[in-house]
Amino acid sequence: MTLVEVRDLVKHYAGERSWFGLGRAQAPVRAVDGVSFEIPPGRTLGLVGESGSGKTTVGRTILRLQEPTSGKVLFDGNDVFGLDAARLRALRRRMQIVFQDPYSSLNPRMTVEDTLREPLEIHRLKGAVAALLDEVGLDAAFAKRYPHELSGGQRQRVGIARALSVEPQFVVCDEPVSALDVSVQAQVLNLLADLQAKRRLTYLFIAHDLAVVRHIADDVAVMYLGKIVERAPAAEIYAQPRHPYTRALLSAVPEPNPRATSRRIVLAGDIPSPAHPPSGCPFHPRCPHPKKSERCGTEAPPLRPITPGHLAACHFAEEPM
């Protein structure tokens, strides 16, 4: 059974023109370029990758906060991209988002109570603000405060409460802990896990830190330059990554043991421009694999099964590094 199904999702942005709109338009920015995955009810898919890989665009396009270029998203059997405005609004209460920045995602002129009551009134739901605050670990006294009177962790808890106020089934968590202190990150992750168990929520958890995703994700998909390059159950992808990019990301995770012998993989250069992606394998200009060949620069590898349930887009996924 699948709650969220994404099929060949594409999101391209029009290329910029020169000053005053004159001249020839530049190549389109291929932010998301053919992404597919499924999320069963009550499960968490971790979507990871460097900044600029297209993770946030995937999450926002699934919710139709941005319109897609092509592709399909099915939510509980409903074609999200085929809904008119009225039916989309009715569906929105079942699909919510927790934004990355708790400082800019709350209206500074609204109290916490106003922020939480607004979605209840829009969707004509009955709910108590105090109960929502208690569910995310905040005292009822916070209802009268403004965002500037809260810490970063408290603001993010309010953002989570706002998402939960309309009783959703699916929540996109867009790097919800990246702007928080490390000690607060653990508290918010534990809160999200507890809420998932209590409400049977389904998460798309977007992050660039594989160490964070490890504690909450059931499955992990790794994105690079608008494409998924590896997808597998979390335990397997951490134990035996198959794509060189995933191995490099894992090697960057700090080890608690200073004597750990794992080799750090340093990638050369920056992620290429999505407006001008490399030919062949998008990762080949930075790939440290010892068997990298001319084929990598001319032939794009498909996302294919390596072992049951484990997919990787690499010509040498079966080969050790």
N, C-alpha and C positions, 0 to 999 in steps of 0.2 A: 504494500500500500504506500502511495506517495502523496504527500501534501503539496509540495512545491516541485514543479518540473520545469526546467529551463532547457529550451531546445535551440541550439545554434543562434544564440543571442549576439546581435551586432549593434554597436553604437559608434557611429562615425560623426565627427564634428566637421563642419565646413572649414576649408582652409582660409586663412586670412588673406585679405587683399592689401595692396600698398596704401599709402596715405590717401585720404579723401575717397576711398573706395575705387580708385582707378587701378588699372593694370590687371594682369592675369591672376586669378585666385591660386593660392598655393595648394599643394596636395592635401586631401582630407586627413584629419587626425583619427587614426584607427584606435580609439580608446578601448573598445571591446570588439574582438574579431572572431566570433564563432565560439561562444562558450556554452557548454551543455553540462547539466548535472541534475540530480534529484535529491530531495531531502524527505525522508519518511517522517511521519508525525512523532513528536517528542524527541527528535534527534537534533544534533548540532553539527553543521558542516562548517569547518574552519576554512576561510578563504585567505590565503597568505601570499605575500610577495612584497617586493620593494615599492617605494613610492613611485607612482607613475605606471604601475603595472595594470591598472584598470579595475582594481577591487571595488572601490567606492562607487564607480560608475555602474558596475554590475548590480550592486545593492539598490541604488537609486532607480535604475531602469526597471528592475523587477517590480518595484512599487509604483512605477509610472510617475515618479517625481521628475523623471526625464523621459521623453518619448524615444522609443527604439528606432534604429534604422531598419532592422529586420529581425526575424526570429519570433519565437513564441514562448510565453510563460503561462503555464497552467497552474492555478491555485485551487486545490480541491475540485479539479475538473473544469473550472471556469477559465476561459481564455481571457486573461487580464488585459491584453492589448486590444481585444475586440469589444470591450465593454463601453457603453456610452457613459456620459457624465453621471447620470442618476444611479446607474448600477455600480459604477466604479466607486461612487461615494458610499454606497451601502457596503461595499466590500472592504473599504479602507479600515473600518473598525476591526477587521480580522487580520489586517496586515499593518504592522507598526514599525517604527524605527527609533533607535536610540543613537543620537548623533555623537560624533567624536568630541566636539568641544563643548563642555558644559557651561562655558562662559558666554558663548554667542548663541546657543540654542534656546535660551530662555529670554523672554521679553523683560527687559530691565524695569519697565513701568508696571508690571503686573506682580502682585504678591503670589506666593506659592499657592494659596487657596484659589486665586483667580486662574492661575495656570492649569490647575488640576480640574477645576469646575468647568472650564470652557469646553473641553471635548465631551464631557458628560452632557452638557446642554445641546451641543451640536448634534449628537447622536441620540438625544432624548433618552438617556440612561439614568437610572437611579444609582447613586453611589455616594459614599461618605468620604470626604477628603481626609478626615482623621484616620479612617481605616486604611486608605492607600498609603499615607505616611507611615503608619505603623508597620505595614507590610514591607516597606523598604528600609526600615530601621531608623525612622525619624520620629521625634516627639510631635504631638499635635500642636505644640506652641510654634513650630516652624511655619504653620499655615499663614501667619500674619507677616512673615518676613519677605523682604525683596531679595532678588538674586545676589546683589552686592553684599548682603549681610551673611552669605553662606560661603563655606569653603568649597574647594573644587569637588571633593568627594560628596559633599552634601548636595551640591547642584546636580551632580550626575545621578544621585538617588532620586531627586525630583524629576529629572528627565526620564528615568526608568518608571517612576510612578505615573507620569503622564502617559507613557506608552501603554501601561497596564490598565489605565482607567477605563478603556473601552473594551476590555476583556478580549484581547487578540488571541489568535492561535499561532501566528507566525511573527517573529520579531527579527528585523535586521539590526544587528549590533555593529555599528560602524566605528571600529577602533574605540570602544567605549572606555578603555582604561589608559590609552596612550598619553593623555594629557594629565594624568594623576601621578602622585608620588607612589613609589613602589609599595610602601606599606598599605596605602589606600587601594591600590590595584588589587591586592589579594582580597580585601574585604568586598569590593564590588564584584569580583569574579565569584566569590562564595555566595554572594547575594543572588547573582544571576543563576547559578546552579541550583540554589534552593527554590527560587521562583519557578524554574523549569520543572523541577520535580513536583512542586505543589500544584501548578497550573497546567502541567503537561504541555509546555510551550515548545515550539520548534524554532531553532535559531539558525540564522546565517551569521556567523561570527567573523567579522573582517578584522584582520590584524597584519602587521608586518613583523611581529615578534613571535617566532615559533615557540618560545618558552611559555608565552601566555596562552597560546592556543592549545598547548599540550594538556592543560588542566581542565579544559571545558569541552573540547571537540570530540565527537565520536568518529568523524571522518574528516580528512584534510584534503583540500584542493590547492595546488600551488600555481599561481599565475605569473606569467612573464610576458610583457609587451602585448597585453590584450588577449592572451590565450592561456588555457590551462595546460601546463606541461607535465603535471603528475597529479594523480588522485588515488587515494587508498584509505583504508581504515587507519585511524590515528596511530594505533600501536605498531602497525606494520611500517608506516611511512617513517616513523622515528627510529625503528629498529633497523630497517633496511631500505633507505631511500635509493631510488633507481635513476633519477635524473641528476646530472651534475649541478644544476642550479639549486635543487633541494639540498644536496649534500653541502653546497657552499653556505646556504642559509643556516643549516643545522650546525655547521662548524663555527658559526659566529655567535652561537648561544654561549654565554659565559658558563664555565664549569665550576661547580661548587668546590671541587677538589683541585687545588693549585698544581698538583703533581699529575693531573690527568694527561694522558699521552695522545689524545685525539689531535689530529693535525688540522691547523687552521688553513682554510682555503680562501685565498685572497683573490677576488675577481678583478680583472683589469678594466679600467675605464668605467664609464657610467652607462646606465640603461639607454639604449638608442632612442631616437625620437620616434614616437608612434606615427608621425606623419611620413617618415621615411624608414620603415622597418627594413632590416637586412634581408637579402634573398636567402632562400633555403631555410635552415633552422634559425629562428630568431635569436637564439642564444649563442650561435656559433662564434661571433666575434669575441666573446668573453669566455668561452668554454675552456676549462682547464683539463678536459679529458685527454689522456695521452694518445688515444687512438683517433682523435679528431682528424677528419680527412676532407678531401675536396668535395666529397658527396654532401657533407654538412652545409657547405656554402651554396649548393645548387638545388638540393632536394629537401623539402620540408617534411620532417617525420610526422606521421599521424599519431594521435593519442591512441595507443594500442594496449591490449592486455599483456602484461608481463607474467603475472601469476593471477590466479582467480581473485577478482576484485581489486587488483592493483594495476593501474594504467600509467603509462609514461610515454612522452613524446620525445624519444631519443633513439637514434640509430644504434647506439651501443648500450642500451639500458641493461642488457644482460651481462655486460662486461664490467669487472671491478675497476676502480680507479687506482 
